[in-house]
Amino acid sequence: MSSWLPTEIIIHNKVKEDSVTISILKQCPGVPVTYTDSGAANVIKQKSQLLKNGSGMLEQITAGKQTLYIAPPANDVVDVFEMPDNRLMCPHFDRLKLASNGCFYKCDWCYLKLTYRASRPFITVRAGYDKIKNQLKKRLAKTTDNVIFNSGELADSLAMEHLTRAGREFIPWIGGTQNGHLFMLTKSDNVDDILGLDHNGHTVIAFSMNAPEISRKFEIGAPSFERRLEAARKVQAAGYPLRIRLDPIVPVDGWQELYSDTIKRIFEVVSPERITLGTLRFEDQFYRLRDTFISSGPDLLNMMNDMKPMFETRIFKGKKKSGKYSFSDEKRVEIFDFSINEIRKFSDCRIALCKESADVWNRVGLELSRCSCVCQLDYADMANI
């Protein structure tokens, strides 16, 4: 269970008396609190004792991991994510943005470093859960189809559960709807408070896993592989649908042995219904600014030096896109072929690739017409994209 507390808290006056705010403050005795009438990034940074004096980009990002801003719900807490470059195979999904930059871990490859950088580096959590539920109701009322809301795209879904109680609030609520489902992606072992909830099978818990040696080096501050695996065992025992995201697979020397053992250990403890695989990939700006983002030493930087854009540059909605920077197609196929073969020694669970090209999907023998990413409720047909 997490015992993390922020070093400072900044509260928007609109949610000063909100039950979420009150709950967080009860858990954080002695933490300095500041109030604001504005949620503008420059105002929050000036209110912060950690951020207002400025510093280098990595220093701002690191300091922001200690700053918690409690905000009112935005009008787009519920929205739809669409991949801007459709050559990257990624099914669209509904998002539930309960937090943004919502994680205090310091994983060296985290794309949120790029997303928020020095402009908005602090952790934001949304209060006003009743208003958020109203947004969910409006979305669910538009269709009789099942809808799954991803709460883990801009945040770790459970890392701050001990403070926000978001899972305890939304898991039973979603469980009581006819067509609503919740997807929670986490590296946390912060699960004890959700084990007894009436989820009705409507909440999927997915754990982001990595080889223990890789996790210790690059997933800075995150719970160990062993702690995550035990947490996964607990949630599966509590009846939650369980999925695994093995991403990013990092081809260090001896990677085959590391990941073979990791996959074996996962299946010795749990039986995930789906697994999504991914390998190292970076947005263009992250790649170009990598010297300012990486804190774990030269190993990751050395691997990045061999990366190239995945595609030729094209214009999408007026912006140049070339996929992401990653290893060659041949290297990614090698990584995925090996991982799929290892998984198949233990399970016939559904397997998908995260933000990959159609060519790589085809070369490793996965059907795009039966895409089963962990964030999807059922199959997503991407064969004709």
C-alpha positions in Angstrom: 0.0 0.0 0.0 1.2 3.5 -0.9 2.2 5.9 1.9 3.2 8.7 -0.5 2.2 12.2 0.4 2.8 15.4 -1.6 5.2 18.0 -0.3 2.7 20.8 -1.0 -1.0 21.1 -1.9 -2.6 23.8 -4.0 -6.4 23.9 -3.9 -8.7 25.8 -6.3 -11.2 27.8 -4.2 -14.1 26.3 -6.2 -13.4 22.9 -4.6 -12.3 24.1 -1.2 -15.2 22.4 0.6 -15.5 19.5 -1.8 -15.5 16.0 -0.1 -12.5 15.0 -2.3 -10.5 17.9 -1.0 -11.5 17.3 2.6 -10.5 13.6 2.3 -7.1 14.4 0.8 -6.4 17.0 3.5 -7.3 14.5 6.3 -4.6 12.2 4.9 -2.0 14.9 4.6 -1.7 16.5 8.1 1.1 19.0 8.2 1.5 19.4 4.4 1.5 23.1 3.5 -1.7 24.2 1.7 -2.2 27.2 -0.6 -5.4 28.3 -2.3 -6.0 29.8 -5.7 -8.8 31.4 -7.8 -7.1 30.4 -11.0 -6.1 27.1 -12.5 -3.8 28.7 -15.1 -0.4 27.0 -15.2 1.6 30.1 -14.5 -0.5 30.9 -11.4 -0.1 27.4 -10.0 3.6 27.6 -10.5 3.8 30.9 -8.8 1.7 29.6 -5.9 4.1 26.6 -5.6 7.1 26.9 -3.3 8.8 24.2 -5.3 8.1 25.4 -8.8 7.9 29.2 -8.8 11.7 29.9 -8.9 12.2 28.0 -12.1 15.0 25.6 -13.0 15.9 23.2 -15.7 13.2 21.0 -17.4 14.0 17.8 -15.6 14.2 19.7 -12.2 10.8 21.2 -12.9 9.3 17.8 -13.8 10.8 16.2 -10.6 9.6 19.0 -8.4 6.2 18.7 -9.9 5.9 15.1 -8.7 5.8 16.6 -5.2 3.1 19.2 -6.0 -0.5 18.3 -5.8 -3.1 20.6 -7.3 -6.8 19.9 -6.5 -8.9 21.3 -9.4 -12.6 21.5 -10.2 -13.8 19.2 -12.9 -13.2 20.4 -16.4 -16.0 20.2 -19.0 -14.1 17.5 -20.9 -13.2 15.1 -18.1 -14.9 12.6 -20.3 -13.8 12.6 -23.9 -12.5 10.4 -26.8 -8.9 9.8 -27.6 -8.0 9.4 -31.3 -4.5 8.6 -32.6 -3.4 11.6 -34.7 -1.3 9.4 -37.0 -3.5 6.5 -38.2 -0.5 4.4 -39.3 -0.1 3.6 -35.6 -2.6 0.9 -34.9 -4.5 2.2 -31.9 -8.3 1.8 -31.4 -10.1 5.0 -30.3 -11.2 4.9 -26.7 -13.2 7.0 -24.2 -11.1 8.6 -21.5 -12.0 9.4 -17.9 -9.5 12.1 -16.9 -9.7 12.0 -13.1 -6.1 13.2 -13.0 -3.5 14.6 -15.4 0.2 14.1 -15.0 -1.4 12.0 -12.3 1.5 9.9 -11.0 4.4 10.5 -8.6 6.6 7.7 -10.1 9.5 8.9 -12.2 9.7 6.3 -15.0 12.4 7.4 -17.3 10.5 6.8 -20.5 7.2 8.3 -19.4 5.6 10.2 -22.3 3.9 12.5 -19.7 7.3 14.2 -19.3 6.8 15.5 -22.8 3.1 16.1 -22.5 3.5 18.4 -19.4 7.2 19.3 -19.5 8.0 22.5 -17.6 4.7 24.1 -18.6 2.4 22.2 -16.4 4.6 19.7 -14.5 2.5 19.4 -11.3 0.1 16.6 -10.4 -3.5 17.6 -11.0 -6.5 15.7 -9.5 -10.1 16.5 -10.2 -12.6 17.0 -7.4 -16.4 17.3 -8.0 -17.2 13.6 -8.5 -20.9 14.2 -8.8 -20.3 16.5 -11.8 -18.0 14.0 -13.3 -20.7 11.3 -12.9 -23.1 13.6 -14.8 -20.6 13.7 -17.7 -20.4 9.9 -17.6 -24.2 9.6 -17.6 -24.5 11.9 -20.7 -22.0 9.7 -22.6 -23.7 6.5 -21.6 -27.1 7.8 -22.5 -26.0 8.4 -26.1 -25.8 4.7 -26.9 -27.0 1.3 -25.8 -23.6 -0.2 -26.6 -21.1 -0.9 -23.9 -18.6 1.9 -23.3 -15.3 1.4 -21.4 -13.7 4.5 -19.9 -9.9 4.6 -19.6 -8.8 6.3 -16.4 -5.1 5.4 -17.0 -4.0 7.3 -20.0 -2.9 10.6 -18.3 -2.5 9.1 -14.8 -1.8 5.9 -12.9 -5.3 4.8 -12.0 -4.5 3.6 -8.5 -1.3 5.2 -7.3 -3.2 7.9 -5.4 -6.2 5.9 -4.4 -5.3 6.3 -0.7 -5.7 10.1 -1.1 -8.4 10.5 -3.8 -10.7 7.5 -3.1 -11.5 7.7 -6.8 -11.7 3.9 -7.2 -13.9 3.6 -4.2 -16.2 6.2 -5.7 -16.4 5.2 -9.3 -16.0 1.4 -9.3 -19.3 0.7 -7.6 -21.0 3.5 -9.5 -19.9 2.1 -12.8 -20.8 -1.4 -11.6 -24.4 -0.2 -11.2 -24.8 1.1 -14.8 -26.1 -1.0 -17.6 -23.5 -0.2 -20.2 -20.7 1.5 -18.4 -17.3 -0.1 -17.8 -14.1 1.3 -16.3 -10.5 0.5 -17.3 -7.8 1.1 -14.7 -4.1 0.9 -15.7 -1.6 0.9 -12.9 1.9 0.2 -11.7 0.7 0.5 -8.1 0.1 -2.1 -5.5 -2.4 0.3 -3.9 -5.3 -2.1 -4.2 -6.4 -3.1 -0.7 -9.2 -0.5 -0.6 -10.9 -1.7 -3.8 -10.9 -5.4 -3.1 -14.2 -5.6 -1.4 -16.1 -3.2 -3.7 -19.2 -4.3 -5.7 -17.6 -4.0 -9.1 -20.1 -6.3 -10.9 -17.4 -7.2 -13.3 -17.6 -3.8 -14.9 -14.1 -2.6 -13.9 -11.0 -4.1 -15.6 -7.7 -3.8 -13.8 -4.5 -3.9 -15.9 -1.0 -3.9 -14.5 1.9 -2.4 -16.3 4.7 -4.9 -15.7 8.3 -5.2 -16.7 11.3 -7.4 -16.0 12.4 -6.9 -12.4 15.9 -5.7 -13.4 14.5 -3.3 -16.0 11.9 -1.9 -13.6 14.4 -1.3 -10.8 16.6 0.7 -13.2 14.2 2.7 -15.2 10.8 2.8 -13.4 12.1 5.0 -10.7 9.9 5.1 -7.5 7.4 2.5 -8.8 6.6 -0.6 -6.8 8.7 -3.6 -7.6 7.7 -6.4 -10.0 7.0 -8.7 -7.0 4.7 -6.1 -5.3 2.8 -5.5 -8.5 2.4 -9.2 -9.2 1.0 -9.8 -5.7 -1.4 -6.9 -6.2 -2.5 -8.5 -9.5 -3.2 -11.7 -7.6 -5.3 -9.9 -5.1 -7.5 -8.2 -7.6 -8.0 -11.3 -9.6 -9.0 -13.2 -6.5 -11.5 -10.4 -5.8 -13.2 -11.1 -9.2 -11.9 -8.2 -11.2 -11.1 -8.9 -14.9 -7.3 -8.9 -15.0 -5.1 -7.8 -17.8 -1.3 -7.3 -18.2 0.6 -4.7 -20.2 4.2 -5.8 -20.8 5.5 -2.5 -22.0 8.1 -1.3 -22.9 10.1 -4.4 -23.5 13.7 -3.2 -23.4 16.3 -5.2 -25.4 19.3 -4.9 -23.0 22.0 -7.6 -23.2 20.3 -10.9 -22.2 16.8 -9.5 -22.6 15.4 -12.8 -23.8 16.3 -14.6 -20.6 15.0 -11.6 -18.5 11.6 -11.5 -20.3 11.2 -15.3 -20.5 11.6 -15.5 -16.7 9.2 -12.5 -16.3 6.5 -14.0 -18.4 6.9 -17.4 -16.6 6.6 -15.7 -13.2 3.5 -13.8 -14.2 1.7 -17.0 -15.2 2.8 -18.8 -12.1 0.7 -16.3 -10.1 -2.1 -15.0 -12.2 -4.1 -15.8 -15.4 -4.6 -12.6 -17.3 -7.3 -12.6 -19.9 -5.4 -10.3 -22.2 -1.8 -9.0 -22.6 -0.7 -6.0 -24.6 2.9 -5.8 -25.7 5.0 -2.8 -26.5 8.6 -1.9 -27.0 10.5 1.4 -26.5 9.1 4.2 -28.6 9.2 8.0 -28.2 7.4 11.0 -29.6 9.5 13.1 -31.9 10.0 15.9 -29.3 10.8 13.5 -26.5 13.5 12.0 -28.7 14.9 15.4 -29.6 14.9 16.6 -26.0 16.1 13.3 -24.6 19.2 14.7 -23.0 17.0 16.9 -20.8 14.5 14.1 -19.9 16.6 11.0 -19.0 17.8 10.6 -15.4 18.9 7.0 -15.1 22.2 7.2 -16.8 23.6 6.5 -20.3 22.0 3.1 -21.0 18.6 4.4 -22.2 20.2 7.2 -24.1 22.6 4.8 -25.9 19.6 2.7 -27.0 17.8 5.8 -28.2 20.7 6.8 -30.4 19.9 3.8 -32.7 16.3 4.7 -33.2 14.6 6.1 -36.3 11.1 7.4 -37.1 8.7 4.5 -37.7 7.2 6.0 -40.9 7.9 8.6 -43.6 6.7 12.1 -42.7 3.1 12.9 -43.7 0.7 15.7 -42.9 -2.2 14.8 -40.6 -4.6 17.6 -39.8 -2.0 20.2 -40.7 0.8 18.7 -38.6 3.8 16.6 -39.7 3.8 13.1 -38.3 6.3 10.2 -38.7 4.9 7.8 -36.1 7.3 7.5 -33.2 11.0 7.0 -32.8 11.8 3.4 -32.2 13.9 0.4 -33.2 13.8 -1.0 -36.7 10.8 -3.0 -37.9 13.0 -6.1 -37.8 14.1 -5.5 -34.2 10.5 -4.9 -33.1 9.3 -8.1 -34.9 12.1 -10.1 -33.2 11.0 -8.7 -29.7 7.3 -9.4 -30.3 7.8 -12.9 -31.9 9.9 -13.9 -28.9 7.4 -12.5 -26.3 4.4 -14.1 -28.0 6.0 -17.5 -28.2 6.9 -17.3 -24.5 3.3 -16.3 -23.6 1.9 -19.2 -25.7 3.9 -21.7 -23.5 1.4 -20.9 -20.7 -1.8 -19.3 -22.2 -4.0 -18.8 -25.2 -5.0 -15.4 -23.9 -5.6 -12.5 -26.3 -2.5 -10.6 -27.3 -2.2 -7.2 -28.9 0.5 -4.7 -29.7 0.5 -1.1 -28.5 0.7 1.7 -31.1 2.3 -0.4 -33.7 2.3 -0.5 -37.5 0.0 -2.8 -39.5 3.0 -4.4 -41.1 4.5 -5.4 -37.7 1.1 -6.8 -36.6 0.9 -8.9 -39.8 4.5 -10.1 -39.5 4.0 -11.5 -36.0 0.8 -13.2 -37.0 -1.7 -11.1 -35.1 -5.1 -10.2 -36.8 -5.9 -6.6 -36.9 -9.6 -7.6 -37.4 -9.4 -9.1 -33.9 -7.4 -6.4 -32.1 -7.7 -7.1 -28.3 -5.8 -4.3 -26.6 -6.1 -4.3 -22.8 -8.0 -1.0 -22.9 -10.8 -2.3 -25.2 -13.9 -4.1 -23.9 -14.1 -6.4 -26.8 -12.5 -6.8 -30.3 -11.7 -3.7 -32.2 -11.6 -4.2 -36.0 -8.7 -2.1 -37.3 -8.1 -4.2 -40.5 -9.4 -1.5 -42.8 -7.8 1.5 -41.2 
